[in-house]
Amino acid sequence: QGVTEGYNGTIFAYGQTGSGNSFTTQGVVDPSSQKGIIPRAFEHIFESVQCAENAKFLLRASYLEIYNEDIRDLLGADTKQKLE
């Protein structure tokens, strides 16, 4: 809720490979009861923005993966490219 009030928000998933991070954050589309944290958070944010009156919003999102000390932008044009 704080995101719609102007605070930055972060969803941070941490765990060993194969422990279910991807499923927890992304989930699956069908059935909708198995949607992950990210789609649920986006739905909530966009519903709040649509209902807000007399307010303007700028939404920015990044989706990063840190694996073996390499950082990759999963929303970038080249998801294989490592960031510095």
C-alpha positions in Angstrom: 0.0 0.0 0.0 2.9 2.3 0.7 3.9 2.2 -3.0 0.8 4.2 -3.9 1.7 6.7 -1.2 5.1 7.5 -2.8 7.3 5.0 -1.1 9.7 2.7 -3.0 8.8 -1.0 -2.8 10.9 -4.1 -3.2 10.1 -7.8 -3.6 13.1 -9.8 -2.7 13.2 -13.6 -3.1 16.2 -15.4 -1.8 17.0 -19.1 -1.6 18.9 -21.9 -3.1 18.4 -22.9 -6.7 15.5 -25.2 -7.0 13.9 -24.1 -3.8 10.8 -22.5 -5.4 11.7 -18.8 -5.8 10.5 -18.6 -9.3 7.2 -20.2 -8.5 6.7 -18.0 -5.5 7.4 -14.8 -7.3 5.9 -15.6 -10.7 3.5 -18.5 -10.2 1.3 -19.7 -13.0 -1.5 -17.9 -14.9 -4.1 -20.7 -14.6 -5.5 -21.4 -12.1 -5.4 -17.8 -10.9 -5.2 -19.1 -7.3 -1.5 -20.0 -8.1 -0.4 -16.5 -9.3 2.8 -15.4 -7.7 3.7 -12.4 -5.6 4.7 -10.2 -8.6 1.4 -10.5 -10.6 -0.6 -10.0 -7.4 1.4 -6.9 -6.4 1.0 -5.5 -10.0 -2.7 -6.1 -9.9 -3.0 -4.3 -6.5 -0.9 -1.4 -7.6 -2.8 -0.8 -10.9 -6.2 -1.2 -9.2 -5.1 1.4 -6.6 -3.9 3.8 -9.4 -7.1 3.5 -11.3 -9.2 4.3 -8.3 -7.1 7.3 -7.2 -8.6 10.7 -7.8 -6.6 13.9 -8.4 -3.3 12.1 -8.4 -0.7 11.3 -11.0 1.6 8.2 -10.8 4.9 7.2 -12.5 5.4 3.5 -12.2 8.9 2.0 -12.8 9.8 -1.6 -12.4 13.0 -3.6 -12.6 13.4 -7.3 -12.5 16.9 -8.4 -11.6 18.5 -11.8 -11.0 21.6 -12.3 -9.0 23.2 -15.6 -9.6 26.8 -16.7 -9.0 27.6 -13.0 -8.2 26.4 -12.0 -11.7 23.5 -9.5 -12.0 21.2 -9.6 -15.0 18.2 -7.4 -15.9 15.4 -9.8 -16.8 13.3 -7.0 -18.4 16.2 -5.7 -20.6 16.6 -6.3 -24.3 19.4 -8.8 -23.7 18.6 -10.9 -20.6 22.0 -12.7 -21.0 24.0 -9.5 -20.6 25.6 -9.0 -17.2 25.3 -5.7 -15.4 28.1 -4.0 -13.6 
